């Protein structure tokens, strides 16, 4: 199998959302694909919404350990994460464009060769303008 052309992967995404003194947990176990272009790793999968809609998601991991979470669909979002850096990005919805900022208190990428697998952990706060929207804990695990 050639990782440059993409190889099938089992993907597990766990997200804990803490907003307005409430906590919600989301867990997805999904088939996906891992592609490596140069030194950049792309993890692709389709997130299934409660209404059955499938949202294409790409997680991009760069050699400097920055991570981008790209979601397509009605709402297009490209969240960027860098360890202890504020990263501004746009969030396009059917209602217009919003600017959001992420701040990752913790960002860890761990990759293994045999079998090719990895764990990406991100603890981050999300801001809209200067107002904090919530805190998030995301763990993405993949195995090829």
N, C-alpha and C positions, 0 to 999 in steps of 0.2 A: 504494500500500500504506500502511496506517495502523499505525504502530508501537504505538499505544495498544491496538489489537486483536491485536497480535502479528504478526510477520513471520518467514517461514522463514529459518533461518540454517544455515551450515555451521560446525560447532564442532570444534575440536581441543583436547584436554586432554592435557597431558604432566605426569606426576607422577614425581618421583624421591624414593624413600623410603629414608632412611638409619637403620637400626635395628640395634643389637647388632653393630656393625662390618660390616654387610652392606648392600649397596645394591641396590634393585630399581627398575626403570623400568616405568612403565605409560603407554601412549599409546592414546587413543581418538580416532577420527575419526567424528563422528556428526552426523546431522541434528538440528536443534533449532529453537528459536523464541526470538525476542527480543521483549520487551514493555516498554514504558515507561509507568509510571503516575506522573504528576506528574514529579518530578525523580528518581525511583527507577527503575533499570534492572533487569529480571529476564531472566536467560538460563536457558532450560529445555532439558533433554535427558534421555535415558534411557541410563544407563550399563549396558552388557552385561557381566554377570558370567561367569566361566569356565563355570559350570553352565548358562548360557543365560538366567538370570533377568535381567529388566530392572529397574533401580533408578531411579525418578524422582529427578532432581537439579535443584535450582534454585539459581542463583548470584544473589544480590541485591547490587546496588551502590548505595549511598546517596550523596547529594550531598556528604557530608563524607568521601567516599572510604573508608568502612567497607565491608567485604565480608562477606557471610554465605554459607556453603555449607550448603544444606539437602538432606539425603538422606532419602528415605522408604523404606519396606519393612519387613522384620523388625526391622532395627536403624534407629532414627530418630535422626538426628544434625543438630544445627544448630550448626556451628562459626562463630564470629565472629572477624573479624580487624580490627585497627586498628593502624596503624603504631606500632611500639615500645610497645604497650600489652598487658598481660596481660588476656585476655578469657576469663571463665569461662562454661562452657555445659554442657548435659546431653547425655548419649549414652544413649538408651534401647535396650536389647537384650532379646531373649527371656529373658535371665538376670537382668534388673533394670536399674536406673538407675545410671549412673556420672557423676561430675562430671569434666570435662576442662577444661584450660586451654590456650589457644593464645597464643603470643607471636610476632608477626610482626617479624622483623628487617628485612624489606624488603617493601613493599607498593606496587605501582604500577599505576595504571589509566590506559590511554591509549585514547581514543575518536576515531574519524574519521567524517566525515559522508558522503562519496561514494566508494564505497558505504559504508553505515553498517557499521562494523566496530570491533573493539577487541581489545586485549590486556590481560589481567590477570595480573600476576606476583606471587606471594606466596612468600616464603621464611619458613618458620615452624618453631618447635619446639612439640611437643605434650607436655603433662604430664598425668599422672593422679595426683591428690593432689599431692605435691611432687616426685614421681619423673618424670624425663624419659623419655618413651616413644621419641622419635626426632626427627629433623630431616627437613623436607619442603621440596621445591622444586616449586611448581605453576605452570604457564603455561597459561592458557585463552585461545584465540584464537577469535574469531567473525567471520564475514563474511556479510552479508545479500545 
